[in-house]
Amino acid sequence: MATEIKVPVLPESVADATIAAWHKKVGDAVGRDENIVDLETDKVVLEVPSTVEGVIKELKFEEGDTVTSQQVLAVIEEGAAAEAPADESGDKDAKAPAAESGDGKKEAPAAGAEEVQRKSDARAADAKAPASTKPQSVSSGTGDLPPGARFTARKEGIDPSQVEGTGRRGAVTKEDLLNYASGKTAGVSGGSRPEERVPMTRIRKRIAERLMHSKESTAMLTSFNEVNLGKVMALRKELGEQFMKERGIKLGFMSFFAKAAANALQKYPVVNASVDGDDIIYHGYADISVAISTDRGLVTPVLRNVERMSFADVEQGISDFATAAREGKLKLEDMQGGTFTVTNGGTFGSLMSTPIVNPPQSAILGMHTIKERPIVENGEVIAAPMMYIAISYDHRIIDGKDAVLFLVDIKNQLENPGRMLLGL
């Protein structure tokens, strides 16, 4: 029985999706709940699993095609088994014999048998053929690559399995493939100046649109301050090991900043508000978007009701989102909503930046790298672990006074983490 695999029902805010990568081809066996294809939307990459066990009979679209809700993606022959590979020993039994007529002449096999014979011969030839030093086509492993890297692999004729990855968890990046291609041709051409034109992914295009919209539609302003993180670092050193044993998660910096932001948002609700036409919507909860960098671009999944969460809950939530984001398994509902954003450019060494507001939110907190700098404390110059922090905000509804006081509140909490933990 043939079963149709369809595009999942997309939310109203998502009109369509793009075929990012097929993980199966016609004739492949597939198990129930096994991922068949990745669909890229404006926000996340969706995995579409098989609902039955069987064999792929037909693929309706190619990579790069645009699809909409409930369109048929593939047809699976339920309960069927994939063709067995040809016997590499060259056993004559693997070939379909021609039938003999009464006069002793051999007759050609039926059309169906001829097609099976052709496929069998091709597989046997592939099995016996010596390995080529330069792959003529890219292996099916390209389905696991980001779109830019996948394009590069196909263009250069590179098998990603032969390339050593330098990305997260050993992932092969576009740069790895370019370096590999350059190394292969350097001895022939004496050096090359490669260029390539790669279409933006759906997520990257959406990021570009939203950032331009933010710049054009908000009266954005940024204020800065600096924080002495000495006490936070001492607290992490003192209690980090015990926290890990009892909570099962590492105590990082993000939980301190997320909790400090949630507390400050309760004191300065306009920073947590959003604009809707001529109205200001005040949110009585802190749904904080956490910016996470991935190979496909920046994503901002949302931690709900951070004002009620414990430090362990925040750390676990961020860890889960980071893993899902890098594996392309974030859900659309993870990305929707959010009343305020925290972004950490310090992960990459940024000393100072002006983060861009994520509409319809009205403010964003930027963290940066921690550097030991000389400060004056109790009349003495000492070295302290300092971080510049920034708040970019929509000046249409947030006055400078509220933004600055909000940032000072963040600073005071982080420089007195014991009071923050006690809710003082």
DRENDO-1510 file (C-alpha; in Angstrom, 1 decimal, always signed):
<recs>
REC; n; res; u; v; w
REC; 1; MET; +0.0; +0.0; +0.0 .
REC; 2; ALA; +1.3; +3.4; -1.0 .
REC; 3; THR; +1.5; +6.1; +1.8 .
REC; 4; GLU; +1.9; +9.8; +1.1 .
REC; 5; ILE; +4.3; +11.8; +3.3 .
REC; 6; LYS; +3.2; +15.5; +3.4 .
REC; 7; VAL; +4.5; +18.8; +4.5 .
REC; 8; PRO; +3.5; +19.4; +8.1 .
REC; 9; VAL; +0.9; +22.1; +8.8 .
REC; 10; LEU; +2.8; +25.3; +9.0 .
REC; 11; PRO; +1.9; +28.1; +11.4 .
REC; 12; GLU; +0.1; +31.2; +10.0 .
REC; 13; SER; +3.3; +33.2; +10.3 .
REC; 14; VAL; +5.1; +30.8; +7.9 .
REC; 15; ALA; +3.8; +30.8; +4.4 .
REC; 16; ASP; +6.0; +28.1; +2.9 .
REC; 17; ALA; +9.2; +26.1; +3.3 .
REC; 18; THR; +12.2; +25.1; +1.2 .
REC; 19; ILE; +13.5; +21.6; +0.6 .
REC; 20; ALA; +16.9; +21.8; +2.4 .
REC; 21; ALA; +18.1; +18.2; +2.1 .
REC; 22; TRP; +16.8; +14.8; +1.2 .
REC; 23; HIS; +18.1; +12.0; +3.4 .
REC; 24; LYS; +16.6; +9.3; +1.3 .
REC; 25; LYS; +16.4; +8.5; -2.4 .
REC; 26; VAL; +14.0; +6.4; -4.5 .
REC; 27; GLY; +14.5; +2.7; -3.7 .
REC; 28; ASP; +15.9; +3.3; -0.2 .
REC; 29; ALA; +14.4; +1.5; +2.7 .
REC; 30; VAL; +13.0; +3.7; +5.5 .
REC; 31; GLY; +11.8; +2.9; +9.0 .
REC; 32; ARG; +8.9; +4.3; +10.9 .
REC; 33; ASP; +9.8; +7.8; +12.4 .
REC; 34; GLU; +13.1; +7.9; +10.4 .
REC; 35; ASN; +13.8; +11.4; +9.0 .
REC; 36; ILE; +13.3; +11.6; +5.3 .
REC; 37; VAL; +13.8; +15.3; +4.5 .
REC; 38; ASP; +14.7; +18.6; +6.1 .
REC; 39; LEU; +12.5; +21.6; +5.4 .
REC; 40; GLU; +13.9; +25.1; +6.0 .
REC; 41; THR; +11.5; +27.8; +6.9 .
REC; 42; ASP; +12.1; +31.5; +7.8 .
REC; 43; LYS; +12.8; +30.5; +11.4 .
REC; 44; VAL; +13.8; +26.8; +11.8 .
REC; 45; VAL; +14.7; +23.6; +10.0 .
REC; 46; LEU; +11.9; +21.0; +10.3 .
REC; 47; GLU; +12.5; +17.3; +10.1 .
REC; 48; VAL; +9.8; +15.3; +8.3 .
REC; 49; PRO; +9.8; +11.6; +9.5 .
REC; 50; SER; +8.2; +8.6; +7.8 .
REC; 51; THR; +4.9; +7.5; +9.2 .
REC; 52; VAL; +5.4; +3.9; +8.0 .
REC; 53; GLU; +8.0; +1.4; +7.3 .
REC; 54; GLY; +8.7; +0.6; +3.7 .
REC; 55; VAL; +10.6; +1.7; +0.6 .
REC; 56; ILE; +10.7; +5.2; -1.1 .
REC; 57; LYS; +8.7; +4.9; -4.2 .
REC; 58; GLU; +8.7; +8.5; -5.4 .
REC; 59; LEU; +10.1; +11.9; -4.4 .
REC; 60; LYS; +7.9; +14.8; -5.6 .
REC; 61; PHE; +10.4; +17.6; -5.2 .
REC; 62; GLU; +14.1; +18.4; -5.5 .
REC; 63; GLU; +16.4; +20.2; -3.1 .
REC; 64; GLY; +15.8; +23.9; -3.3 .
REC; 65; ASP; +12.1; +23.6; -4.3 .
REC; 66; THR; +9.5; +25.6; -2.3 .
REC; 67; VAL; +6.6; +23.7; -0.7 .
REC; 68; THR; +3.5; +24.6; +1.3 .
REC; 69; SER; +1.4; +23.0; +4.0 .
REC; 70; GLN; +0.1; +19.5; +3.3 .
REC; 71; GLN; +1.8; +19.2; -0.1 .
REC; 72; VAL; +2.9; +15.6; -0.9 .
REC; 73; LEU; +6.6; +15.3; -0.5 .
REC; 74; ALA; +7.2; +11.6; -1.1 .
REC; 75; VAL; +5.4; +8.3; -1.6 .
REC; 76; ILE; +6.4; +5.2; +0.4 .
REC; 77; GLU; +5.4; +1.7; -0.5 .
REC; 78; GLU; +4.4; +0.4; +2.9 .
REC; 79; GLY; +5.9; -3.0; +3.9 .
REC; 80; ALA; +8.1; -3.3; +0.8 .
REC; 81; ALA; +11.7; -4.3; +1.1 .
REC; 82; ALA; +14.7; -2.6; -0.6 .
REC; 83; GLU; +16.4; -4.5; -3.4 .
REC; 84; ALA; +19.2; -6.7; -2.2 .
REC; 85; PRO; +22.7; -5.5; -3.4 .
REC; 86; ALA; +24.3; -7.5; -6.2 .
REC; 87; ASP; +26.6; -10.3; -5.2 .
REC; 88; GLU; +30.1; -8.8; -5.3 .
REC; 89; SER; +31.6; -12.2; -6.2 .
REC; 90; GLY; +30.0; -11.9; -9.6 .
REC; 91; ASP; +27.8; -15.0; -9.2 .
REC; 92; LYS; +26.0; -15.8; -12.4 .
REC; 93; ASP; +22.8; -16.4; -10.3 .
REC; 94; ALA; +22.6; -12.6; -9.7 .
REC; 95; LYS; +21.9; -12.1; -13.4 .
REC; 96; ALA; +18.4; -12.6; -14.9 .
REC; 97; PRO; +18.8; -15.4; -17.5 .
REC; 98; ALA; +17.3; -15.1; -20.9 .
REC; 99; ALA; +14.6; -17.6; -21.7 .
REC; 100; GLU; +15.1; -20.0; -24.5 .
REC; 101; SER; +12.5; -20.5; -27.2 .
REC; 102; GLY; +11.6; -23.9; -28.7 .
REC; 103; ASP; +14.1; -23.4; -31.5 .
REC; 104; GLY; +17.0; -22.9; -29.1 .
REC; 105; LYS; +17.3; -19.1; -29.6 .
REC; 106; LYS; +17.6; -17.0; -26.4 .
REC; 107; GLU; +14.8; -14.4; -25.9 .
REC; 108; ALA; +15.4; -11.0; -24.2 .
REC; 109; PRO; +14.1; -10.8; -20.6 .
REC; 110; ALA; +10.9; -8.9; -19.9 .
REC; 111; ALA; +11.1; -5.1; -19.5 .
REC; 112; GLY; +10.8; -5.3; -15.8 .
REC; 113; ALA; +13.5; -7.9; -15.4 .
REC; 114; GLU; +15.7; -5.9; -17.8 .
REC; 115; GLU; +15.5; -2.8; -15.5 .
REC; 116; VAL; +16.3; -5.0; -12.5 .
REC; 117; GLN; +19.3; -6.5; -14.4 .
REC; 118; ARG; +20.6; -3.1; -15.4 .
REC; 119; LYS; +20.5; -1.8; -11.8 .
REC; 120; SER; +22.1; -5.1; -10.6 .
REC; 121; ASP; +25.0; -4.8; -13.1 .
REC; 122; ALA; +25.6; -1.2; -12.2 .
REC; 123; ARG; +25.8; -2.0; -8.5 .
REC; 124; ALA; +28.2; -4.9; -9.2 .
REC; 125; ALA; +30.4; -2.7; -11.4 .
REC; 126; ASP; +30.5; +0.0; -8.6 .
REC; 127; ALA; +31.5; -2.6; -6.1 .
REC; 128; LYS; +34.4; -3.9; -8.3 .
REC; 129; ALA; +35.6; -0.5; -9.5 .
REC; 130; PRO; +38.8; +0.7; -7.9 .
REC; 131; ALA; +38.5; +3.7; -5.6 .
REC; 132; SER; +39.1; +7.0; -7.4 .
REC; 133; THR; +41.6; +9.5; -6.0 .
REC; 134; LYS; +39.3; +12.3; -7.0 .
REC; 135; PRO; +35.6; +11.7; -6.5 .
REC; 136; GLN; +33.5; +12.5; -9.5 .
REC; 137; SER; +30.3; +13.1; -7.5 .
REC; 138; VAL; +29.5; +13.9; -3.9 .
REC; 139; SER; +28.4; +11.2; -1.5 .
REC; 140; SER; +25.0; +11.2; +0.1 .
REC; 141; GLY; +26.7; +12.5; +3.2 .
REC; 142; THR; +26.2; +16.1; +1.8 .
REC; 143; GLY; +22.7; +15.9; +3.3 .
REC; 144; ASP; +24.1; +16.5; +6.7 .
REC; 145; LEU; +25.9; +19.7; +5.6 .
REC; 146; PRO; +24.6; +23.3; +5.9 .
REC; 147; PRO; +23.3; +24.5; +2.5 .
REC; 148; GLY; +26.4; +26.7; +1.8 .
REC; 149; ALA; +28.8; +23.8; +2.5 .
REC; 150; ARG; +26.6; +21.3; +0.5 .
REC; 151; PHE; +26.7; +23.6; -2.5 .
REC; 152; THR; +30.5; +23.9; -2.3 .
REC; 153; ALA; +30.9; +20.2; -2.0 .
REC; 154; ARG; +28.9; +19.6; -5.1 .
REC; 155; LYS; +30.5; +22.4; -7.1 .
REC; 156; GLU; +34.0; +21.2; -6.3 .
REC; 157; GLY; +33.3; +17.5; -6.5 .
REC; 158; ILE; +34.4; +16.8; -3.0 .
REC; 159; ASP; +33.3; +13.8; -0.8 .
REC; 160; PRO; +32.8; +15.4; +2.6 .
REC; 161; SER; +33.9; +12.2; +4.3 .
REC; 162; GLN; +37.4; +12.8; +3.1 .
REC; 163; VAL; +37.6; +16.3; +4.7 .
REC; 164; GLU; +38.6; +16.9; +8.3 .
REC; 165; GLY; +35.9; +19.1; +9.9 .
REC; 166; THR; +36.8; +22.1; +12.1 .
REC; 167; GLY; +33.3; +23.0; +13.0 .
REC; 168; ARG; +31.4; +22.2; +16.2 .
REC; 169; ARG; +31.7; +18.5; +17.0 .
REC; 170; GLY; +33.9; +18.0; +14.0 .
REC; 171; ALA; +31.3; +19.2; +11.5 .
REC; 172; VAL; +32.6; +20.0; +8.0 .
REC; 173; THR; +32.2; +23.7; +7.1 .
REC; 174; LYS; +32.2; +25.6; +3.9 .
REC; 175; GLU; +35.7; +26.9; +4.7 .
REC; 176; ASP; +37.0; +23.3; +5.3 .
REC; 177; LEU; +35.8; +22.3; +1.8 .
REC; 178; LEU; +37.3; +25.4; +0.2 .
REC; 179; ASN; +40.6; +24.8; +1.9 .
REC; 180; TYR; +40.5; +21.2; +0.8 .
REC; 181; ALA; +39.7; +22.2; -2.8 .
REC; 182; SER; +42.5; +24.8; -2.7 .
REC; 183; GLY; +45.0; +22.2; -1.4 .
REC; 184; LYS; +44.2; +19.8; -4.2 .
REC; 185; THR; +44.8; +22.3; -7.0 .
REC; 186; ALA; +47.7; +24.3; -5.5 .
REC; 187; GLY; +50.3; +21.9; -6.9 .
REC; 188; VAL; +48.8; +22.3; -10.4 .
REC; 189; SER; +48.0; +26.0; -10.6 .
REC; 190; GLY; +50.6; +27.4; -8.2 .
REC; 191; GLY; +47.8; +28.9; -6.1 .
REC; 192; SER; +44.2; +29.9; -6.8 .
REC; 193; ARG; +41.7; +32.7; -6.1 .
REC; 194; PRO; +38.4; +30.9; -5.7 .
REC; 195; GLU; +35.1; +32.6; -5.7 .
REC; 196; GLU; +31.6; +31.3; -5.5 .
REC; 197; ARG; +28.1; +32.7; -5.5 .
REC; 198; VAL; +25.9; +30.9; -2.9 .
REC; 199; PRO; +22.1; +31.8; -2.5 .
REC; 200; MET; +21.1; +32.9; +1.0 .
REC; 201; THR; +19.3; +30.3; +3.0 .
REC; 202; ARG; +15.7; +31.0; +4.0 .
REC; 203; ILE; +16.8; +31.6; +7.6 .
REC; 204; ARG; +19.6; +34.0; +6.5 .
REC; 205; LYS; +17.2; +36.0; +4.2 .
REC; 206; ARG; +14.7; +36.3; +7.1 .
REC; 207; ILE; +17.4; +37.5; +9.5 .
REC; 208; ALA; +18.4; +40.1; +6.9 .
REC; 209; GLU; +14.8; +41.3; +6.4 .
REC; 210; ARG; +14.1; +41.5; +10.2 .
REC; 211; LEU; +17.3; +43.4; +10.9 .
REC; 212; MET; +16.6; +45.9; +8.1 .
REC; 213; HIS; +13.0; +46.3; +9.3 .
REC; 214; SER; +14.3; +46.9; +12.9 .
REC; 215; LYS; +16.7; +49.6; +11.7 .
REC; 216; GLU; +14.1; +51.3; +9.6 .
REC; 217; SER; +11.1; +51.1; +11.9 .
REC; 218; THR; +12.5; +51.8; +15.4 .
REC; 219; ALA; +14.2; +54.8; +16.9 .
REC; 220; MET; +17.1; +52.7; +18.2 .
REC; 221; LEU; +19.6; +54.0; +20.7 .
REC; 222; THR; +22.3; +52.1; +22.7 .
REC; 223; SER; +23.5; +52.8; +26.2 .
REC; 224; PHE; +26.6; +51.2; +27.9 .
REC; 225; ASN; +27.9; +50.3; +31.3 .
REC; 226; GLU; +30.5; +48.0; +32.8 .
REC; 227; VAL; +30.2; +45.2; +35.4 .
REC; 228; ASN; +32.7; +43.8; +37.8 .
REC; 229; LEU; +32.1; +40.1; +37.7 .
REC; 230; GLY; +34.5; +39.2; +40.4 .
REC; 231; LYS; +31.8; +38.1; +42.9 .
REC; 232; VAL; +30.0; +36.1; +40.3 .
REC; 233; MET; +33.2; +34.3; +39.3 .
REC; 234; ALA; +34.0; +33.6; +43.0 .
REC; 235; LEU; +30.5; +32.2; +43.5 .
REC; 236; ARG; +30.8; +30.0; +40.5 .
REC; 237; LYS; +34.2; +28.7; +41.7 .
REC; 238; GLU; +32.9; +28.1; +45.2 .
REC; 239; LEU; +29.6; +26.4; +44.3 .
REC; 240; GLY; +30.0; +25.3; +40.7 .
REC; 241; GLU; +31.0; +21.7; +41.5 .
REC; 242; GLN; +28.2; +21.2; +44.0 .
REC; 243; PHE; +25.8; +22.8; +41.6 .
REC; 244; MET; +26.8; +20.4; +38.9 .
REC; 245; LYS; +26.5; +17.3; +41.2 .
REC; 246; GLU; +23.0; +18.3; +42.5 .
REC; 247; ARG; +21.5; +19.9; +39.4 .
REC; 248; GLY; +23.3; +17.9; +36.7 .
REC; 249; ILE; +24.1; +21.1; +34.7 .
REC; 250; LYS; +27.1; +23.5; +34.7 .
REC; 251; LEU; +26.6; +26.9; +36.3 .
REC; 252; GLY; +27.3; +29.4; +33.6 .
REC; 253; PHE; +27.1; +33.1; +33.2 .
REC; 254; MET; +24.0; +33.2; +31.1 .
REC; 255; SER; +21.7; +32.2; +34.0 .
REC; 256; PHE; +23.0; +35.2; +36.1 .
REC; 257; PHE; +22.3; +37.6; +33.2 .
REC; 258; ALA; +18.9; +36.1; +32.4 .
REC; 259; LYS; +17.7; +36.1; +36.0 .
REC; 260; ALA; +19.1; +39.7; +36.5 .
REC; 261; ALA; +17.2; +40.8; +33.3 .
REC; 262; ALA; +14.0; +39.1; +34.4 .
REC; 263; ASN; +14.2; +40.9; +37.8 .
REC; 264; ALA; +15.0; +44.3; +36.2 .
REC; 265; LEU; +12.1; +43.9; +33.8 .
REC; 266; GLN; +9.7; +43.6; +36.7 .
REC; 267; LYS; +11.0; +47.0; +38.0 .
REC; 268; TYR; +11.0; +48.7; +34.6 .
REC; 269; PRO; +8.1; +47.2; +32.7 .
REC; 270; VAL; +8.3; +49.6; +29.7 .
REC; 271; VAL; +11.6; +47.8; +28.8 .
REC; 272; ASN; +9.6; +44.6; +28.5 .
REC; 273; ALA; +6.8; +46.2; +26.5 .
REC; 274; SER; +6.2; +46.2; +22.7 .
REC; 275; VAL; +4.5; +48.6; +20.2 .
REC; 276; ASP; +1.4; +47.6; +18.3 .
REC; 277; GLY; +0.3; +50.4; +16.1 .
REC; 278; ASP; -0.5; +53.3; +18.4 .
REC; 279; ASP; -0.7; +51.1; +21.5 .
REC; 280; ILE; +1.9; +49.9; +24.0 .
REC; 281; ILE; +1.5; +46.4; +25.2 .
REC; 282; TYR; +2.9; +45.7; +28.7 .
REC; 283; HIS; +3.8; +42.1; +29.4 .
REC; 284; GLY; +3.5; +40.9; +33.0 .
REC; 285; TYR; +6.0; +38.1; +32.4 .
REC; 286; ALA; +9.6; +37.8; +31.2 .
REC; 287; ASP; +9.8; +35.6; +28.1 .
REC; 288; ILE; +13.5; +36.0; +27.3 .
REC; 289; SER; +14.8; +35.2; +23.8 .
REC; 290; VAL; +18.4; +33.8; +24.0 .
REC; 291; ALA; +20.5; +34.4; +20.9 .
REC; 292; ILE; +22.3; +31.3; +19.7 .
REC; 293; SER; +24.7; +31.2; +16.7 .
REC; 294; THR; +24.4; +28.2; +14.3 .
REC; 295; ASP; +25.9; +27.3; +10.9 .
REC; 296; ARG; +22.6; +28.4; +9.4 .
REC; 297; GLY; +22.5; +31.8; +11.2 .
REC; 298; LEU; +21.4; +33.4; +14.4 .
REC; 299; VAL; +18.3; +31.9; +16.1 .
REC; 300; THR; +16.5; +33.2; +19.2 .
REC; 301; PRO; +14.6; +30.5; +21.1 .
REC; 302; VAL; +12.5; +31.7; +24.0 .
REC; 303; LEU; +12.7; +30.8; +27.7 .
REC; 304; ARG; +9.2; +31.3; +29.1 .
REC; 305; ASN; +8.5; +32.9; +32.5 .
REC; 306; VAL; +12.2; +33.4; +33.4 .
REC; 307; GLU; +11.1; +35.4; +36.5 .
REC; 308; ARG; +9.8; +32.0; +38.0 .
REC; 309; MET; +12.7; +29.9; +36.8 .
REC; 310; SER; +15.6; +28.7; +39.0 .
REC; 311; PHE; +19.2; +29.1; +37.9 .
REC; 312; ALA; +19.3; +25.3; +37.1 .
REC; 313; ASP; +16.1; +25.7; +35.0 .
REC; 314; VAL; +17.6; +28.5; +33.0 .
REC; 315; GLU; +20.9; +26.7; +32.4 .
REC; 316; GLN; +19.1; +23.5; +31.4 .
REC; 317; GLY; +16.8; +25.4; +29.1 .
REC; 318; ILE; +19.7; +27.3; +27.4 .
REC; 319; SER; +21.7; +24.0; +27.0 .
REC; 320; ASP; +18.7; +22.2; +25.5 .
REC; 321; PHE; +18.1; +25.0; +23.0 .
REC; 322; ALA; +21.7; +25.2; +22.0 .
REC; 323; THR; +21.9; +21.5; +21.3 .
REC; 324; ALA; +18.6; +21.6; +19.4 .
REC; 325; ALA; +19.7; +24.6; +17.4 .
REC; 326; ARG; +23.0; +23.2; +16.3 .
REC; 327; GLU; +21.4; +19.9; +15.3 .
REC; 328; GLY; +18.6; +21.7; +13.4 .
REC; 329; LYS; +15.9; +20.4; +15.7 .
REC; 330; LEU; +14.4; +23.6; +17.1 .
REC; 331; LYS; +10.6; +23.7; +16.8 .
REC; 332; LEU; +8.6; +26.6; +15.5 .
REC; 333; GLU; +7.0; +27.2; +18.8 .
REC; 334; ASP; +10.4; +27.5; +20.4 .
REC; 335; MET; +11.0; +30.6; +18.3 .
REC; 336; GLN; +7.7; +32.4; +18.7 .
REC; 337; GLY; +7.0; +35.1; +21.2 .
REC; 338; GLY; +9.6; +36.6; +23.5 .
REC; 339; THR; +9.4; +40.0; +25.2 .
REC; 340; PHE; +13.1; +40.7; +25.6 .
REC; 341; THR; +16.4; +39.3; +24.2 .
REC; 342; VAL; +19.8; +38.6; +25.8 .
REC; 343; THR; +22.7; +38.1; +23.4 .
REC; 344; ASN; +26.3; +37.1; +24.3 .
REC; 345; GLY; +28.9; +38.4; +21.8 .
REC; 346; GLY; +31.6; +37.7; +24.4 .
REC; 347; THR; +31.5; +34.0; +23.3 .
REC; 348; PHE; +33.4; +35.1; +20.2 .
REC; 349; GLY; +35.6; +37.7; +21.9 .
REC; 350; SER; +33.6; +40.8; +21.3 .
REC; 351; LEU; +34.7; +43.6; +23.6 .
REC; 352; MET; +31.8; +46.0; +22.8 .
REC; 353; SER; +28.9; +46.1; +20.3 .
REC; 354; THR; +25.5; +47.7; +19.7 .
REC; 355; PRO; +23.0; +44.9; +19.4 .
REC; 356; ILE; +20.0; +45.3; +17.2 .
REC; 357; VAL; +16.5; +45.2; +18.7 .
REC; 358; ASN; +14.4; +42.1; +17.7 .
REC; 359; PRO; +10.9; +43.4; +16.7 .
REC; 360; PRO; +8.3; +43.5; +18.1 .
REC; 361; GLN; +10.4; +43.6; +21.2 .
REC; 362; SER; +11.6; +47.0; +22.3 .
REC; 363; ALA; +15.0; +46.2; +23.9 .
REC; 364; ILE; +17.9; +43.8; +23.9 .
REC; 365; LEU; +20.8; +43.3; +26.4 .
REC; 366; GLY; +24.2; +42.7; +25.0 .
REC; 367; MET; +26.9; +40.8; +26.9 .
REC; 368; HIS; +30.6; +40.9; +25.9 .
REC; 369; THR; +33.9; +39.3; +26.7 .
REC; 370; ILE; +35.4; +39.4; +30.2 .
REC; 371; LYS; +38.7; +41.2; +30.5 .
REC; 372; GLU; +40.9; +42.0; +33.5 .
REC; 373; ARG; +41.2; +45.8; +33.7 .
REC; 374; PRO; +42.5; +48.2; +36.3 .
REC; 375; ILE; +39.7; +49.7; +38.4 .
REC; 376; VAL; +39.7; +51.8; +41.6 .
REC; 377; GLU; +38.2; +50.1; +44.6 .
REC; 378; ASN; +38.3; +51.6; +48.1 .
REC; 379; GLY; +40.9; +54.1; +46.9 .
REC; 380; GLU; +43.2; +51.4; +45.5 .
REC; 381; VAL; +43.9; +50.4; +41.9 .
REC; 382; ILE; +43.2; +46.7; +41.4 .
REC; 383; ALA; +42.8; +44.3; +38.5 .
REC; 384; ALA; +39.2; +43.0; +38.1 .
REC; 385; PRO; +37.3; +40.8; +35.6 .
REC; 386; MET; +35.2; +43.5; +33.8 .
REC; 387; MET; +32.6; +43.2; +31.2 .
REC; 388; TYR; +31.0; +45.9; +29.1 .
REC; 389; ILE; +27.2; +45.5; +28.8 .
REC; 390; ALA; +24.9; +47.3; +26.5 .
REC; 391; ILE; +21.2; +47.9; +26.1 .
REC; 392; SER; +19.7; +48.8; +22.7 .
REC; 393; TYR; +16.2; +50.1; +22.9 .
REC; 394; ASP; +13.3; +51.6; +20.9 .
REC; 395; HIS; +13.4; +55.3; +22.0 .
REC; 396; ARG; +9.8; +55.7; +20.8 .
REC; 397; ILE; +8.5; +54.2; +24.0 .
REC; 398; ILE; +11.5; +53.8; +26.3 .
REC; 399; ASP; +13.1; +56.9; +27.6 .
REC; 400; GLY; +16.8; +57.2; +28.2 .
REC; 401; LYS; +16.2; +57.3; +32.0 .
REC; 402; ASP; +14.4; +54.0; +32.1 .
REC; 403; ALA; +17.0; +52.3; +29.8 .
REC; 404; VAL; +19.9; +53.6; +31.9 .
REC; 405; LEU; +18.3; +52.7; +35.2 .
REC; 406; PHE; +17.5; +49.2; +33.9 .
REC; 407; LEU; +21.2; +48.7; +32.9 .
REC; 408; VAL; +22.3; +50.0; +36.3 .
REC; 409; ASP; +20.0; +47.6; +38.0 .
REC; 410; ILE; +21.5; +44.7; +36.0 .
REC; 411; LYS; +25.0; +45.9; +37.1 .
REC; 412; ASN; +24.0; +46.1; +40.8 .
REC; 413; GLN; +22.6; +42.6; +40.8 .
REC; 414; LEU; +25.6; +41.1; +39.1 .
REC; 415; GLU; +28.0; +42.9; +41.4 .
REC; 416; ASN; +26.0; +41.6; +44.4 .
REC; 417; PRO; +24.9; +38.1; +43.3 .
REC; 418; GLY; +24.1; +37.0; +46.9 .
REC; 419; ARG; +21.3; +39.6; +47.1 .
REC; 420; MET; +20.0; +38.4; +43.7 .
REC; 421; LEU; +19.9; +34.8; +44.8 .
REC; 422; LEU; +18.0; +35.9; +47.9 .
REC; 423; GLY; +15.6; +38.0; +45.8 .
REC; 424; LEU; +16.6; +41.3; +47.5 .
</recs>
